[in-house]
């Protein structure tokens, strides 16, 4: 399972006078308990007004290691039920802050103990690593306290996953005031011994949580555990989602649950130009998904049936004056229908691909058609012949090359095969003419030997080679 882990910052707040003290303007001091992965600090309000903690977070400085491999998993790591807060962050992110929910109020002259427990997420790590981590506490008046850094290594990180959580503790965490702790608890449901019925009931409730991250975690967990009965509720959330990140997670979940009743919600999202695929490289797969990908992954015959009307309804998206975003989304529409090899949409695609001024539409359809080693020779490609014939004369050689291969894959008669190959051999681009020579060999079209001989006399040795190779394969001598 390819997903991304979380770096969890856990903050415990109780009123205690025993530890080193720092005021709102001083640097945080204290100790770090390595077995418990916890900073122990004391806050003291030396001001005459109440100090309110409005945010908590961490600073992370990479000491060693690289994070370009983009590997990882979805384990939630350590979950401290005594914590007031949990702040997810990645080891390569210099600073992460989150709102304190609920906020902490410290009256004048009062001091408070704060315990910050860390469990790093190292998604993308290419090997061993080490970081320096410092806790942050931020106040409403703008003051912030940063604790002294400690070194954490990849070995410490590995140990954090050995901690088990009893089901009773998990149930308590699911009701925690901090949404980040509820989120982490949801991700641990798959490891629990709770019955499937209880897990579904819990997830059903968490899909109604006021916090988006909690809802996202509930949807993703429902998908990973294959609880298809929750798909309709996730679809409703998708139609209400205003942020791309949240919509992305619901699209990902629905693509795994594959309930046909949710296809309409995915299409509605696909047609919403305000919702785009996010790019969050250190986040789990569900944060980097799109309605387009979900509709393709669905592999259900209702998808092309319900998408076809958009070829006409959203025709403005392919117009000359269309915005870049509109053209890209119309291109996605064409690609989805092409992926499904939907013959019924071929007429609309032919009109689009032969009339449009936006090269991306033709290019993306071509790439989809020749994406596999075995080019589709079925009725869909045959139905696209008008667009492919037009592409043979396109100014972009890549389109001419793809069109030649695709048209020949439809098994035309010998006259048409010879005509297509001759046009390819005469192409002004070396890659197209060389490909035509290779195809001539594969199809054993010996009537084109004269053309090959002529081409084998032009240019340098490298330019002659494809044609000489073709002549040799056809049993003819290279001049």
C-alpha positions in Angstrom: 0.0 0.0 0.0 1.6 3.2 -1.2 0.6 6.1 1.1 2.4 8.6 3.3 3.2 8.6 7.1 2.6 11.5 9.5 5.1 13.3 11.8 3.1 13.7 15.0 3.6 16.5 17.5 1.8 15.7 20.8 1.4 18.5 23.4 0.4 17.8 27.0 -0.8 20.7 29.0 -1.1 20.5 32.8 -0.5 23.1 35.5 2.8 22.1 37.3 5.5 24.3 38.9 8.4 21.9 38.8 10.2 22.4 35.5 12.4 25.2 34.1 10.4 28.2 33.3 10.2 30.5 30.2 8.1 33.6 29.7 6.3 34.6 26.5 9.4 36.3 25.2 12.1 33.8 26.4 13.5 30.8 24.6 12.0 27.5 25.7 14.1 25.3 27.9 13.6 21.9 29.3 14.5 18.3 28.8 13.8 15.5 26.3 12.7 12.1 27.3 13.9 9.8 24.5 12.0 6.6 25.5 8.8 8.6 25.6 9.8 10.8 22.7 8.7 13.8 24.7 10.0 17.4 25.4 9.1 18.6 29.0 8.9 22.3 29.3 7.2 24.9 31.6 5.4 28.1 30.5 5.0 31.0 32.8 2.9 34.1 32.0 4.9 37.1 33.4 2.5 39.6 31.8 -0.5 41.3 33.5 -3.0 40.0 31.0 -4.0 36.4 30.1 -1.7 34.7 27.6 -3.5 32.5 25.1 -1.8 29.8 23.2 -3.3 29.9 19.7 -0.9 27.6 17.7 1.6 24.9 18.3 4.2 23.3 15.9 7.7 22.2 15.3 10.9 23.3 13.7 12.8 20.5 11.8 16.3 20.8 10.5 17.7 18.0 8.3 21.1 17.0 9.5 21.6 14.1 7.1 19.7 12.2 4.5 17.9 12.7 1.2 14.1 12.7 0.7 13.8 12.5 -3.1 12.7 8.8 -3.4 9.0 9.5 -2.7 8.4 6.2 -0.9 6.4 5.8 2.3 3.3 4.3 4.0 0.2 5.3 5.8 1.0 4.2 9.3 0.0 6.8 11.9 2.8 6.3 14.3 2.7 7.1 18.0 -0.6 8.2 19.5 -0.4 9.8 23.0 -3.8 9.9 24.5 -2.6 12.3 27.3 -1.7 14.9 24.7 -3.7 18.1 24.1 -2.5 18.4 20.5 -1.1 16.4 17.6 0.6 18.3 14.8 1.5 16.3 11.7 4.6 17.3 9.8 7.3 15.9 7.6 10.9 15.8 8.6 12.0 17.8 5.6 9.6 20.6 6.3 11.5 23.4 8.1 8.5 24.6 10.1 4.9 23.4 10.7 2.3 25.3 12.7 -1.3 24.3 13.4 -4.1 26.1 15.3 -4.5 25.1 18.9 -7.8 23.4 19.2 -8.9 24.1 21.9 -6.8 27.2 22.8 -4.9 27.3 26.1 -5.4 30.3 28.4 -2.7 31.1 30.9 -3.8 33.7 33.6 -1.2 36.3 34.8 1.4 34.8 37.1 0.4 31.2 36.3 2.7 28.6 34.9 2.0 25.4 33.1 3.8 22.3 32.1 3.9 21.4 28.4 5.0 18.0 27.1 5.7 17.7 23.4 6.1 14.2 22.0 7.4 13.6 18.5 7.1 10.8 16.0 8.6 11.8 12.6 7.2 11.1 9.1 10.0 10.4 6.6 8.2 9.9 3.4 10.6 10.1 0.5 13.7 9.0 2.5 16.3 7.4 0.3 18.1 5.8 3.3 19.1 6.7 6.9 18.5 10.2 8.1 18.8 12.4 11.1 17.1 15.7 12.1 17.1 18.3 14.8 13.6 19.0 16.2 12.4 21.9 18.3 8.9 22.5 19.7 7.1 25.8 19.1 4.4 27.4 21.2 2.8 30.6 19.8 0.7 33.2 21.7 -2.2 35.4 20.6 0.0 38.6 21.1 2.5 37.3 18.5 5.1 36.0 20.9 6.4 32.6 20.3 8.6 30.2 22.2 11.0 27.7 20.5 12.4 24.9 22.6 16.0 23.7 22.4 16.6 21.2 19.6 17.2 17.5 20.0 18.6 14.9 17.5 16.2 12.3 16.1 17.3 9.6 13.7 15.7 7.1 11.4 16.3 4.4 14.0 14.2 6.3 16.5 11.5 6.7 13.8 11.4 2.9 13.2 11.0 2.2 17.0 7.9 4.5 17.1 5.9 2.0 15.0 6.4 -0.8 17.5 3.9 0.9 19.9 0.5 -0.9 20.1 -2.7 0.8 21.1 -5.4 -1.0 23.0 -8.9 -0.7 21.5 -10.1 1.0 24.6 -7.5 3.7 24.2 -8.3 4.0 20.5 -11.9 4.6 21.2 -10.9 7.4 23.6 -8.6 9.0 21.0 -11.5 9.0 18.5 -13.3 11.4 20.8 -10.3 13.7 21.5 -10.8 17.4 21.3 -7.9 17.8 18.9 -8.9 16.9 15.4 -5.3 15.7 14.6 -5.5 13.1 17.3 -8.9 12.0 16.0 -7.4 11.7 12.6 -4.5 9.6 13.8 -6.9 7.3 15.7 -9.0 6.8 12.6 -5.9 5.6 10.7 -5.2 3.1 13.4 -8.7 1.5 13.0 -7.3 -1.0 10.5 -5.0 -2.3 13.2 -7.7 -2.7 15.8 -9.6 -5.8 16.9 -12.9 -4.0 16.6 -15.6 -5.7 14.6 -16.4 -4.6 11.1 -19.8 -3.4 12.2 -18.2 -1.2 14.9 -15.6 0.2 12.5 -18.3 1.1 10.0 -20.4 2.8 12.7 -17.3 4.8 13.8 -16.4 5.8 10.3 -20.0 6.8 9.6 -19.9 9.2 12.5 -16.4 10.6 11.6 -17.6 11.4 8.1 -19.8 14.0 9.8 -16.9 15.5 11.8 -16.6 19.3 11.6 -12.9 19.0 10.7 -11.9 18.2 7.1 -8.8 16.2 7.9 -10.9 13.9 10.1 -13.5 13.4 7.3 -10.7 12.8 4.8 -9.1 10.1 7.1 -12.5 8.5 7.6 -13.1 8.3 3.8 -9.7 7.0 3.1 -9.9 4.4 5.8 -13.3 3.3 4.6 -11.8 2.8 1.1 -8.8 0.9 2.4 -11.0 -1.4 4.4 -13.4 -1.8 1.4 -16.5 -0.6 3.3 -18.6 0.0 0.2 -21.7 0.9 2.3 -20.1 4.2 3.1 -19.6 5.2 -0.6 -22.9 7.1 -0.9 -22.1 9.3 2.1 -18.6 10.0 0.8 -20.2 11.0 -2.6 -22.4 13.5 -0.8 -19.3 15.0 0.9 -17.6 15.2 -2.5 -20.4 17.3 -3.9 -20.1 19.7 -1.0 -16.3 19.9 -1.0 -15.0 23.4 -1.8 -11.2 22.6 -1.5 -9.3 20.5 -4.0 -7.4 18.6 -1.3 -10.6 17.4 0.3 -12.3 16.6 -3.1 -9.1 14.7 -4.1 -9.4 12.4 -1.1 -13.1 11.6 -1.7 -12.4 10.9 -5.4 -9.6 8.5 -4.4 -11.9 6.8 -1.9 -14.8 6.4 -4.4 -12.4 5.1 -7.0 -11.5 2.2 -4.7 -15.1 1.5 -3.5 -16.5 1.6 -7.1 -20.1 2.1 -6.3 -21.9 2.9 -9.6 -24.3 5.2 -7.7 -21.4 7.6 -7.0 -20.4 8.1 -10.6 -22.6 11.2 -10.9 -20.8 12.9 -8.0 -17.5 12.2 -9.7 -18.7 13.7 -13.0 -20.0 16.7 -11.2 -16.6 17.2 -9.6 -14.8 16.6 -12.9 -16.9 19.4 -14.5 -16.0 21.8 -11.7 -13.1 23.8 -12.9 -12.4 25.2 -9.4 -11.4 21.7 -8.2 -8.0 20.5 -9.5 -5.6 17.7 -8.7 -3.4 18.9 -5.8 0.3 18.5 -5.8 1.3 17.5 -2.3 4.5 15.3 -2.7 4.9 14.4 1.0 1.2 13.6 1.5 -0.6 10.2 1.1 -2.0 9.1 -2.2 -5.5 10.2 -1.4 -4.3 13.9 -1.3 -2.9 13.7 -4.9 -5.8 12.4 -6.9 -8.4 13.7 -9.4 -11.9 13.0 -10.6 -10.4 12.2 -13.9 -8.3 9.4 -12.4 -11.2 8.2 -10.4 -13.5 7.9 -13.4 -10.8 6.0 -15.3 -10.1 3.7 -12.4 -13.8 3.0 -11.9 -13.9 0.8 -15.1 -17.6 0.9 -15.3 -19.7 1.1 -18.5 -21.8 3.9 -17.0 -18.9 6.3 -17.0 -18.6 6.9 -20.8 -22.4 6.9 -21.1 -22.7 9.8 -18.6 -19.6 11.6 -19.9 -20.5 11.7 -23.6 -23.0 14.7 -23.3 -20.1 16.8 -22.0 -18.5 16.8 -25.5 -21.4 19.0 -26.6 -22.4 20.6 -23.3 -18.9 21.9 -22.6 -18.0 22.7 -26.2 -16.9 26.2 -25.0 -13.9 24.5 -23.3 -12.4 23.6 -26.7 -13.1 26.9 -28.4 -10.3 29.1 -29.7 -10.9 31.6 -26.9 -11.1 29.0 -24.2 -8.9 29.4 -21.1 -5.9 27.0 -20.5 -7.8 25.4 -17.6 -10.9 24.8 -19.8 -8.8 23.3 -22.6 -7.0 21.0 -20.1 -10.3 19.8 -18.7 -11.7 19.1 -22.1 -8.6 17.2 -23.0 -9.1 15.1 -19.9 -12.7 14.4 -21.1 -11.3 13.2 -24.4 -8.7 11.0 -22.7 -11.3 9.4 -20.4 -13.5 8.5 -23.3 -10.5 7.2 -25.2 -9.4 5.1 -22.3 -12.8 3.4 -22.3 -12.5 3.0 -26.1 -16.1 4.4 -26.3 -17.2 3.9 -29.9 -20.4 6.0 -29.3 -18.3 9.1 -28.6 -16.1 8.6 -31.7 -18.2 11.0 -33.8 -17.8 13.8 -31.2 -14.1 13.1 -30.8 -13.5 13.2 -34.6 -15.1 16.6 -34.8 -13.1 17.8 -31.8 -9.8 16.5 -33.0 -10.1 17.7 -36.6 -11.5 21.1 -35.8 -9.7 22.2 -32.6 -6.8 24.7 -32.6 -5.6 23.3 -29.3 -2.9 20.7 -30.1 -3.0 19.3 -26.6 -6.4 17.6 -27.3 -5.0 15.6 -30.2 -1.7 14.9 -28.5 -3.2 13.5 -25.3 -5.6 11.3 -27.2 -2.8 10.0 -29.4 -0.6 9.2 -26.3 -3.5 7.3 -24.7 -4.1 5.3 -27.9 -0.4 4.2 -28.2 0.3 3.9 -24.5 0.3 0.1 -24.5 2.7 -2.2 -26.4 -0.1 -3.7 -28.3 -1.9 -0.9 -30.1 -5.7 -1.3 -29.9 -7.0 -2.7 -33.3 -10.6 -2.7 -32.3 -13.6 -0.7 -33.6 -12.8 2.4 -31.6 -9.6 3.1 -33.5 -11.4 2.4 -36.8 -14.1 4.8 -35.8 -11.5 7.5 -35.2 -10.1 7.2 -38.8 -11.2 10.7 -39.9 -9.2 12.3 -37.0 -6.2 9.9 -37.6 -6.2 10.7 -41.4 -6.1 14.4 -40.6 -3.3 13.8 -38.1 -1.1 12.3 -40.8 -0.7 15.8 -42.2 -0.3 17.6 -38.8 2.7 19.9 -38.3 3.8 18.0 -35.2 5.8 14.9 -36.3 4.8 13.0 -33.1 1.2 13.1 -34.2 2.0 12.0 -37.7 4.1 9.1 -36.3 1.2 8.0 -34.0 -1.4 8.4 -36.7 0.6 6.2 -39.0 1.0 3.4 -36.5 -2.7 3.6 -35.5 -4.1 3.6 -39.0 -1.9 0.6 -39.9 -3.2 -1.2 -36.8 -6.7 -1.2 -38.3 -5.5 -3.8 -40.8 -6.3 -1.8 -44.0 -6.3 -3.5 -47.4 -3.0 -3.8 -49.3 -3.6 -0.7 -51.4 -4.3 1.5 -48.3 -1.4 -0.1 -46.4 1.0 0.8 -49.3 -0.4 4.3 -49.5 0.1 4.9 -45.7 3.6 3.5 -45.7 4.6 5.5 -48.8 3.4 8.7 -47.1 5.4 7.8 -44.0 8.5 7.1 -46.0 8.3 10.4 -47.7 7.8 12.3 -44.4 10.2 15.2 -43.8 11.1 14.1 -40.3 13.7 11.3 -39.9 11.9 9.6 -37.0 8.6 9.2 -39.0 10.3 7.9 -42.2 12.5 5.5 -40.2 9.4 4.2 -38.4 7.7 3.8 -41.7 10.7 1.7 -43.0 10.4 -0.5 -39.9 6.7 -1.0 -40.4 7.3 -1.8 -44.1 9.5 -4.6 -42.9 7.1 -5.8 -40.3 4.2 -5.9 -42.8 6.5 -7.3 -45.6 5.4 -4.8 -48.2 8.0 -5.6 -50.9 6.3 -3.2 -53.4 8.0 -0.4 -51.6 11.5 -1.6 -52.2 12.1 1.0 -54.9 11.2 3.8 -52.4 13.5 2.3 -49.8 16.4 2.0 -52.3 16.0 5.7 -53.2 16.0 6.7 -49.5 19.1 4.5 -48.8 21.1 6.7 -51.2 20.5 9.9 -49.4 22.2 11.4 -46.3 25.0 10.1 -44.1 25.4 6.5 -43.0 23.2 7.0 -39.9 20.4 8.4 -42.0 20.7 5.6 -44.5 20.7 2.8 -42.0 16.9 2.4 -41.3 16.3 2.0 -45.0 19.2 -0.3 -45.6 18.0 -2.5 -42.7 14.6 -2.6 -44.2 15.9 -3.6 -47.6 18.0 -6.4 -46.0 15.0 -7.7 -44.1 12.9 -7.7 -47.3 15.6 -9.7 -49.1 16.9 -6.8 -51.2 20.4 -5.3 -51.4 21.3 -1.9 -50.0 22.8 0.3 -52.8 
